[in-house]
């Protein structure tokens, strides 16, 4: 039976992994054009609160709210991205980190709208909406030998998996397009890229807004998966955690961001048997990695070695 292979706890962890992959990619995309942004937590909060408030107060469908929340975050990325063009490196990182903190403080103090530090409750949950939608089409969880809760977690995972797969496909395709090559040239040498006729302003704002959109999308999905959000979910610590996903896995390749999000989401769960020390172990691992491989676990050279090894094995056969 299908129910024997489905564990709601494992599906929930898998759903968090998929959301974290979106957040890791939201850092990777601006970084591919040479922009180090620490504003992902702030944009995530904008997407989450926008979607939650729209669905609570205006009874909009969840998927409409998610799309609007991500779009609002993307538009904010454009507004912030244009004046940030004069900044680069650590200065841009500090500015975007400050932006995230400003957004969080707004969430805390605008109590009439956001309920302040208490947070928003009663957010429509994606799983329940999917269950009701399935029932409207005459589909019952019992048809698959599933209880309602297992069906809900499974459907949420499937929707998130489709969205994340589509996002990864889009980023891969963009890398091999004119836009992706423009991002790479700007990252390597901005002045040389401009001398070759590349519109620096357009492409840097484009990559920044794409990162903001993806972070807003992840935030909106997070809100409707959890059913509750508060300003503490989008604090400074969250911004650093998102950055670590990309830095740990490898910022040169998108696979590195994906690997970092998966590994660093799983490792605290794996270390639950030493719950008192798991974050100490977690921190030691990061320090060792930064000392041994500051470029992250995966980089272009390592992936090239894997490809050559695969080809050589194929040739022997």
C-alpha positions as CSV (number, residue, x, y, z in Angstrom):
1,X,0.0,0.0,0.0
2,X,1.1,3.6,-0.7
3,X,0.4,4.5,2.9
4,X,3.2,2.2,4.1
5,X,5.8,4.3,2.3
6,X,4.5,7.7,3.3
7,X,5.6,9.4,6.5
8,X,4.1,12.9,7.2
9,X,7.2,13.9,9.1
10,X,9.6,13.0,6.2
11,X,7.3,14.7,3.7
12,X,7.3,17.9,5.8
13,X,11.1,17.9,6.0
14,X,11.3,17.3,2.2
15,X,8.9,20.3,1.7
16,X,11.2,22.5,3.8
17,X,14.1,21.3,1.7
18,X,12.4,22.4,-1.5
19,X,11.5,25.8,0.0
20,X,15.2,26.2,1.1
21,X,16.3,25.3,-2.4
22,X,14.3,28.2,-3.8
23,X,15.9,30.5,-1.2
24,X,19.4,29.3,-2.1
25,X,18.7,30.0,-5.8
26,X,17.5,33.4,-4.8
27,X,21.0,34.2,-3.6
28,X,22.7,32.4,-6.5
29,X,21.0,34.3,-9.3
30,X,22.2,37.8,-8.2
31,X,25.6,36.3,-7.3
32,X,25.9,35.0,-10.9
33,X,26.0,38.7,-12.0
34,X,28.5,39.7,-9.2
35,X,25.9,41.0,-6.7
36,X,26.1,39.6,-3.1
37,X,22.7,40.1,-1.6
38,X,21.7,39.4,1.9
39,X,18.1,40.7,1.4
40,X,16.6,37.3,0.7
41,X,15.0,37.1,4.2
42,X,13.4,40.5,3.8
43,X,12.0,39.7,0.3
44,X,10.9,36.3,1.7
45,X,8.9,38.2,4.4
46,X,7.4,40.5,1.9
47,X,6.1,37.6,-0.2
48,X,4.9,35.8,2.9
49,X,3.0,38.7,4.5
50,X,1.6,39.9,1.2
51,X,0.1,36.5,0.2
52,X,-1.1,35.8,3.8
53,X,-2.9,39.2,4.2
54,X,-4.5,39.0,0.7
55,X,-5.8,35.5,1.3
56,X,-7.0,36.3,4.9
57,X,-8.7,39.6,4.3
58,X,-9.8,39.4,0.6
59,X,-10.4,35.7,0.3
60,X,-8.2,35.4,-2.7
61,X,-7.3,31.8,-3.9
62,X,-4.0,30.7,-2.4
63,X,-2.2,30.4,-5.7
64,X,-3.3,33.9,-6.7
65,X,-2.0,35.2,-3.4
66,X,1.3,33.4,-3.8
67,X,1.8,34.8,-7.3
68,X,1.0,38.4,-6.1
69,X,3.3,38.0,-3.1
70,X,6.2,36.9,-5.3
71,X,5.5,39.7,-7.8
72,X,5.4,42.3,-5.0
73,X,8.8,41.1,-3.8
74,X,10.1,41.2,-7.4
75,X,8.9,44.7,-7.9
76,X,10.5,45.7,-4.6
77,X,13.7,44.1,-5.9
78,X,13.6,46.4,-8.9
79,X,13.0,49.5,-6.7
80,X,15.9,48.6,-4.4
81,X,18.1,47.2,-7.2
82,X,18.3,50.5,-9.2
83,X,19.8,52.7,-6.4
84,X,22.0,49.8,-5.3
85,X,23.8,49.7,-8.7
86,X,26.6,51.9,-7.3
87,X,27.3,49.4,-4.5
88,X,29.2,46.2,-4.8
89,X,30.7,43.4,-2.7
90,X,30.5,43.8,1.0
91,X,28.8,47.3,0.7
92,X,25.9,45.8,-1.2
93,X,25.7,42.9,1.3
94,X,25.5,45.4,4.2
95,X,22.9,47.5,2.4
96,X,20.6,44.6,1.6
97,X,21.1,43.1,5.1
98,X,19.9,46.5,6.5
99,X,17.0,46.5,4.1
100,X,15.9,43.1,5.5
101,X,16.1,44.4,9.0
102,X,14.0,47.5,8.1
103,X,11.4,45.2,6.6
104,X,11.3,43.0,9.7
105,X,11.0,46.1,12.0
106,X,8.0,47.3,9.8
107,X,6.4,43.9,10.4
108,X,6.9,44.2,14.1
109,X,5.6,47.8,14.5
110,X,2.7,47.8,12.0
111,X,0.5,45.9,14.5
112,X,-2.8,47.0,13.0
113,X,-2.0,45.1,9.8
114,X,0.6,42.4,10.7
115,X,-0.3,41.8,14.4
116,X,3.2,42.8,15.3
117,X,5.6,40.3,17.0
118,X,2.7,37.9,17.7
119,X,2.5,37.1,14.0
120,X,-0.3,36.1,11.7
121,X,-2.5,33.1,12.4
122,X,-5.3,31.6,10.4
123,X,-3.4,31.7,7.1
124,X,-5.2,29.4,4.6
125,X,-3.1,26.2,4.4
126,X,-2.2,24.9,1.0
127,X,-2.7,21.3,2.0
128,X,-6.3,21.8,3.1
129,X,-7.1,23.7,-0.1
130,X,-5.6,20.9,-2.2
131,X,-7.6,18.3,-0.2
132,X,-10.9,20.3,-0.8
133,X,-10.0,20.7,-4.5
134,X,-9.4,17.0,-4.9
135,X,-12.7,16.2,-3.2
136,X,-14.5,18.6,-5.6
137,X,-13.2,16.5,-8.5
138,X,-14.4,13.3,-6.7
139,X,-10.9,12.2,-5.5
140,X,-10.8,10.8,-2.0
141,X,-7.6,10.0,-0.1
142,X,-9.1,6.6,0.7
143,X,-8.9,5.7,-3.0
144,X,-5.1,5.5,-2.6
145,X,-5.2,4.0,0.9
146,X,-4.2,7.2,2.5
147,X,-5.5,9.1,5.5
148,X,-6.3,12.8,5.0
149,X,-3.1,14.0,6.7
150,X,-0.9,11.8,4.6
151,X,-2.7,12.9,1.4
152,X,-2.3,16.6,2.4
153,X,1.5,16.3,3.1
154,X,2.0,14.4,-0.2
155,X,0.1,16.9,-2.3
156,X,2.0,19.8,-0.8
157,X,5.3,18.0,-1.5
158,X,4.2,17.3,-5.1
159,X,3.3,21.0,-5.8
160,X,6.5,22.3,-4.3
161,X,8.6,19.7,-6.2
162,X,7.0,20.8,-9.5
163,X,7.6,24.5,-8.7
164,X,11.2,23.9,-7.7
165,X,11.9,21.7,-10.7
166,X,10.5,24.4,-13.0
167,X,12.7,27.0,-11.3
168,X,15.8,25.0,-11.7
169,X,15.0,24.3,-15.3
170,X,14.5,28.0,-15.9
171,X,17.8,29.0,-14.3
172,X,19.7,26.3,-16.2
173,X,18.2,27.5,-19.5
174,X,18.9,31.1,-18.7
175,X,22.5,30.3,-18.0
176,X,23.0,29.1,-21.5
177,X,21.2,32.0,-23.0
178,X,22.2,35.6,-23.9
179,X,21.0,36.7,-20.5
180,X,23.1,34.1,-18.6
181,X,26.2,34.9,-20.6
182,X,25.7,38.6,-19.9
183,X,25.5,37.8,-16.2
184,X,28.7,35.9,-16.3
185,X,30.6,38.6,-18.2
186,X,29.4,41.2,-15.7
187,X,30.6,39.0,-12.8
188,X,34.0,38.5,-14.3
189,X,34.7,42.1,-15.4
190,X,32.0,44.7,-15.3
191,X,33.9,47.4,-17.2
192,X,34.9,44.9,-20.0
193,X,31.3,43.8,-20.3
194,X,30.1,47.4,-20.6
195,X,32.7,48.0,-23.3
196,X,31.3,45.1,-25.3
197,X,27.9,46.7,-25.4
198,X,26.2,44.9,-22.5
199,X,23.6,47.0,-20.7
200,X,25.0,46.7,-17.2
201,X,22.1,48.5,-15.5
202,X,19.4,46.3,-17.1
203,X,21.1,42.9,-16.4
204,X,22.1,43.7,-12.8
205,X,18.6,44.9,-12.0
206,X,17.2,41.9,-13.8
207,X,19.2,39.4,-11.7
208,X,18.5,41.3,-8.5
209,X,14.8,41.3,-9.1
210,X,14.8,37.6,-10.1
211,X,16.4,36.8,-6.8
212,X,13.8,38.9,-5.0
213,X,11.0,37.2,-6.8
214,X,12.3,33.7,-5.9
215,X,12.7,34.7,-2.3
216,X,9.2,36.2,-2.3
217,X,7.8,33.0,-3.9
218,X,9.6,30.9,-1.2
219,X,8.1,33.1,1.5
220,X,4.6,32.9,0.2
221,X,4.8,29.1,-0.1
222,X,6.2,29.0,3.5
223,X,3.3,31.0,4.8
224,X,0.7,28.7,3.3
225,X,2.5,25.5,4.2
226,X,2.9,26.5,7.9
227,X,-0.3,28.5,8.3
228,X,1.5,30.9,10.7
229,X,4.2,33.5,10.2
230,X,5.9,36.0,12.5
231,X,8.7,38.6,12.0
232,X,11.2,36.3,13.7
233,X,10.9,34.0,10.7
234,X,12.6,36.6,8.6
235,X,15.3,37.9,10.9
236,X,19.0,38.4,10.4
237,X,19.7,34.8,11.3
238,X,17.5,33.7,8.5
239,X,19.4,35.9,6.0
240,X,22.7,34.4,7.1
241,X,21.3,30.9,6.9
242,X,20.1,31.4,3.4
243,X,23.5,32.7,2.4
244,X,25.2,29.7,4.0
245,X,23.2,27.4,1.7
246,X,24.9,28.8,-1.3
247,X,28.3,29.4,0.2
248,X,28.5,25.9,1.7
249,X,27.3,24.1,-1.4
250,X,29.3,26.2,-3.8
251,X,28.4,29.6,-5.2
252,X,29.9,29.0,-8.7
253,X,27.3,26.5,-9.8
254,X,23.6,26.1,-9.2
255,X,24.0,22.5,-8.2
256,X,26.1,23.8,-5.3
257,X,23.2,25.9,-4.0
258,X,20.8,22.9,-4.3
259,X,23.3,20.6,-2.5
260,X,23.9,23.1,0.2
261,X,20.1,23.6,0.9
262,X,19.5,19.9,1.0
263,X,22.5,19.0,3.2
264,X,22.1,21.9,5.7
265,X,18.4,21.3,6.1
266,X,18.9,17.6,6.7
267,X,21.9,17.7,9.0
268,X,20.1,19.3,12.0
269,X,17.5,16.5,11.7
270,X,20.2,13.8,11.5
271,X,21.9,15.2,14.5
272,X,18.8,15.2,16.7
273,X,20.3,12.2,18.7
274,X,22.8,14.8,20.0
275,X,20.3,17.6,20.2
276,X,22.3,19.5,22.8
277,X,25.3,19.7,20.6
278,X,24.0,19.6,17.1
279,X,24.4,23.3,16.4
280,X,27.9,23.2,17.8
281,X,28.7,20.3,15.4
282,X,26.9,22.2,12.6
283,X,29.1,25.3,13.3
284,X,32.4,23.3,13.4
285,X,31.5,21.7,10.1
286,X,31.1,25.2,8.5
287,X,34.4,26.5,10.0
288,X,36.3,23.5,8.7
289,X,34.8,23.8,5.2
290,X,35.6,27.5,5.0
291,X,39.2,26.7,6.0
292,X,39.6,23.8,3.6
293,X,37.3,24.7,0.6
294,X,36.3,28.3,0.8
295,X,34.7,28.0,-2.7
296,X,32.2,25.5,-1.2
297,X,31.8,21.7,-1.6
298,X,31.0,21.9,-5.4
299,X,32.7,24.1,-7.9
300,X,33.3,24.1,-11.7
301,X,36.6,22.2,-11.5
302,X,35.2,19.4,-9.3
303,X,32.2,19.0,-11.6
304,X,34.6,18.9,-14.7
305,X,36.6,16.1,-13.0
306,X,33.4,14.1,-12.5
307,X,32.5,14.6,-16.1
308,X,35.9,13.5,-17.3
309,X,35.8,10.5,-15.0
310,X,32.4,9.5,-16.3
311,X,33.6,9.8,-19.9
312,X,36.7,7.7,-19.2
313,X,34.7,5.0,-17.6
314,X,32.3,5.0,-20.5
315,X,35.2,4.7,-22.9
316,X,36.7,1.7,-21.1
317,X,33.4,0.0,-21.3
